[in-house]
Amino acid sequence: MKPLRPQFRGLIFKLALFYVLLSLPCLVLVESAILIFEYEDLVTGVDAGSLARAAERGAEELALAWPQPTADQTKGLGYWAEAWILRLQRPRGGLVEGESYILAELVGTPLGAAVLDADHHVLARVPAAADWKLEIPPADAADYSAVRARGSVLMLAGSESPQKIRRVLAPVRAQDGSVQGFLFVELRLPVPWHRLLLDLSLEWPIVLGFLIVFGIASSLFLATWVTRRLNRVAHAATAWSNGDFSESIDDRSSDELGRLSALLDRMALELKALMRSRAQLATLAERQRLARDLHDTVKQQAFALNLQLATLRRQLGEHPALERVDQAQRLGQQIQRELVQILEELRASDTELPFAQRLRTRVQQWAQGSGMPLDIDLADAPALPAADQEHLLRITDEALANVLRHSGATRVSLVLRHDATRLMLTITDNGRGYNRNATLTGMGIANMRERALSLPDGQFDLDGDSAQGTRIKVSFSVAARV
């Protein structure tokens, strides 16, 4: 038998493809869900005032670092703004506590800021790249007057599409309380779908490579483990197809494949017993056919020959050939006797069948006649003397008759088992049990007990109650016969 080797379009490659095709959309779905939830939490936090509070704290910090009007310190405002924007993107202590790290995942530059003086002129701008132009209110906008009037941060008009844009304007106050400048902050968040579908990052090729390696490695492991066990099944099946039922799978695992292997091993044992029984039945049928043919032809012809010789002997009287006729008649009678002996040896009896087969035939006939469901579980029994077989068959007949007459059962089970020393026959029904006082005087129970105790080291056990029915167990020693 050739072992089952991995092949293209085989189990290994199907499992690998299955893992990759299943894992990739699952990963996309999981990452999408996580990103969307985090995105919504971030937007909720921003709308709840986190951007305004961050701008207010930034304005207070900026007021302490505000340059003198006569000093050339305005360049430092740009560096401060860059550092402040980076702090807002930190996971801890950032724009939204615990959610700010998503800013870097969504877009490279999510935040922008501008520092304006009291006359609304831009002193510093972050970022300085031309691809993102901050939408700073013009110098004549009423927003500046509103900020001066309220003395606190003002949320400006934003946008929802194609990006979520949030803007705030915070006053920068001098020590005397006057407004010496303004801090403008703008937050731009792209829709998560754009990030997932269009703006693929470096992690995706890494994840995809991991999925491929994981899928192939897992498939190789599973397929090799399964294929090894399937090879054992195939090896045993090949042996069974060649008539060798001594081979077994012997897979002791408790998973589905192990249970299937156990069923196949049991099927092989039953097939072995069935084929042996069929061979014996075929042999018996052939012997019966030969016996019948010999009885109907040769025996009858031998009998007719003896009659002819007897008639010839009477007609010859004292003829000299009479002695030869007597010899021929004696030879014909001897042939007839030997034929009778041969026919007796050829006549088949079910005692030549294995005991398990005889028992199965007997109880199946009872089940067909009674119409009661019967569960049969018979192991191959060792060779038993004819007397022991007869005792067991009579016990079975009596037990099944009692079930039909007295138990009111709807199902019966019969189990035959043996180990190295003893053989056990158990008959169980789901009926109403039995009356112990009545049972003690019953002849059927007494006969079964007597037959069981007559077996070598025989034991007879009778248990039953109204809840569990009746169980009869007969066991005896077969140590010398196994």
Secondary structure, 3 states (H helix, E strand, C coil): CCCCCCCCCCHHHHHHHHHHHHHHHHHHHHHHHHHHHHHHHHHHHHHHHHHHHHHHHHHHHHHHCCCCCCCCCCHHHHHHHHHHHHHHCCCCCCCCCCCCCHHHHHCCCCEEEEEEECCCCEEEEECCCCCCCCCCCCCCCHHHHHHHHHCCCEEEEEECCCEEEEEEEEEEECCCCCEEEEEEEEEEEECHHHHHHCCCCCHHHHHHHHHHHHHHHHHHHHHHHHHHHHHHHHHHHHHHHCCCCCCCCCCCCCCHHHHHHHHHHHHHHHHHHHHHHHHHHHHHHHHHHHHHHHHHHHHHHHHHHHHHHHHHHHHHCCCCCHHHHHHHHHHHHHHHHHHHHHHHHHCCCHHHCCHHHHHHHHHHHHHHHHCCCEEEEECCCCCCCHHHHHHHHHHHHHHHHHHHHHHCCCCEEEEEEECCCEEEEEEEECCCCCCHHHHHCCHHHHHHHHHHHCCCCCEEEEEEECCCEEEEEEEEECCCCC
